[in-house]
Amino acid sequence: MPKEVFQQASEAIIDFNNTGLSILELGHRTPLFISVMEEARNLVRELMQLDNDHEVLFLHGGATTQFMQVPMNLLNENDIASYTETGTWSVKAIKEAKIFGHVEVSGSTKENNFTSIPRELSVSPTAAYLHITTNETIAGTQWFDLPYDCGVPLVADMSSDILSRHLDFNRFDIIYAGAQKNMGAAGVNLVVVNKNILGKTGRTIPSILDYRNHIKEESMLNTPPVFAVYVAMLTLRWLKEQGGVKAIEIRNNEKANLFYETLDSLPLFKGPVAKEDRSKMNAVFIIDNPAIEKEFLDLCHREGMVGIKGHRSVGGFRASMYNALSIDSVKALTDLMKDFARQKG
Ligand SMILES: Cc1ncc(COP(=O)(O)O)c(C=O)c1O
């Protein structure tokens, strides 16, 4: 996260905007907090250039809640939803969707251990929607050729690349993302929803899980996660100050290029992901020798680089290059990789 955001968030815990109150004790129905929520929603609208059909919500429960909330709102029990299977997160989304209706897998890269993104999709024209995970955080893959023309409503889990690059956001019918990577602290979800696709299943939806109620109550159906929404608002302000999504995309491209050019120049390190599908947010890499892998991890720790170890389910290494990470941090890592490779001869 950006340092400025840490600073402002910590000040607001002691004294929110010179009110003598902490953000942690601010009533969510007070004009003070209502204006935080409004600013956060308006910033998303502005940064994503959303049209009037799309509503912006801040909801509880993490992206995992969206795995079930999406099908609960969109998928009738007799209908089919189309899912792409590209890694751990989409597999979890598929499992939840099956509770509510039928699921077809319209494209999968399971056979190659999720090291690429499917090239061809086969989506039933009657599917209620197509679901993709735009960035698979653990596998280290990212969609670049987006299936805008799939012919059915498009739903995306953008938890790990939200607001990191310019996309045609209005062509998605639902976008959801946990805030904790590019948009702030854990505890809140961003959901962008095209209101025209709601209310078609005939299912009775519990009030708290029905998107229409959240739209009506402007994300204040019940007590929102006040602090997490505030931190998201600060992070969105920061992003706007950086020049918005297109400006951050240029920086993210520079970071990813630096990292992958280094990776490809060092035979000691290997990138398992197909080059054209490599994630610009989560670069996954390995060394083909567990003892040397451990040595490199220990070196990273000694040099103060944390979070380089790959996800426990896949091992290896993962360099996460979210919006707030500076190019200097990527340079520090790539310099260390070069030194280490030189030592190993
Ligand atoms: C792509 C993706 N989807 C979903 C999730 C789950 O998010 P949460 O822990 O907020 O439920 C994650 C978490 O890392 C993720 O990376």
The ligand as an SDF file (V2000), in Angstrom:
LIG
                    3D

 16 16  0  0  0  0  0  0  0  0999 V2000
   -8.1440  -13.9300   -7.5630 C   0  0  0  0  0  0  0  0  0  0  0  0
   -8.6380  -14.0940   -6.1600 C   0  0  0  0  0  0  0  0  0  0  0  0
   -9.9390  -14.3690   -5.9560 N   0  0  0  0  0  0  0  0  0  0  0  0
  -10.4230  -14.5290   -4.7240 C   0  0  0  0  0  0  0  0  0  0  0  0
   -9.6320  -14.4260   -3.6060 C   0  0  0  0  0  0  0  0  0  0  0  0
  -10.2290  -14.6240   -2.2400 C   0  0  0  0  0  0  0  0  0  0  0  0
  -10.3420  -13.3980   -1.6230 O   0  0  0  0  0  0  0  0  0  0  0  0
  -10.8120  -13.2370   -0.1210 P   0  0  0  0  0  0  0  0  0  0  0  0
   -9.7630  -13.8330    0.7390 O   0  0  0  0  0  0  0  0  0  0  0  0
  -10.9270  -11.7390    0.0080 O   0  0  0  0  0  0  0  0  0  0  0  0
  -12.1290  -13.9030    0.0350 O   0  0  0  0  0  0  0  0  0  0  0  0
   -8.2730  -14.1270   -3.7610 C   0  0  0  0  0  0  0  0  0  0  0  0
   -7.3890  -14.0040   -2.5920 C   0  0  0  0  0  0  0  0  0  0  0  0
   -6.1930  -13.8650   -2.6830 O   0  0  0  0  0  0  0  0  0  0  0  0
   -7.7710  -13.9670   -5.0650 C   0  0  0  0  0  0  0  0  0  0  0  0
   -6.4750  -13.6830   -5.2680 O   0  0  0  0  0  0  0  0  0  0  0  0
  1  2  1  0
  2  3  1  0
  2 15  2  0
  3  4  2  0
  4  5  1  0
  5  6  1  0
  5 12  2  0
  6  7  1  0
  7  8  1  0
  8  9  2  0
  8 10  1  0
  8 11  1  0
 12 13  1  0
 12 15  1  0
 13 14  2  0
 15 16  1  0
M  END
$$$$
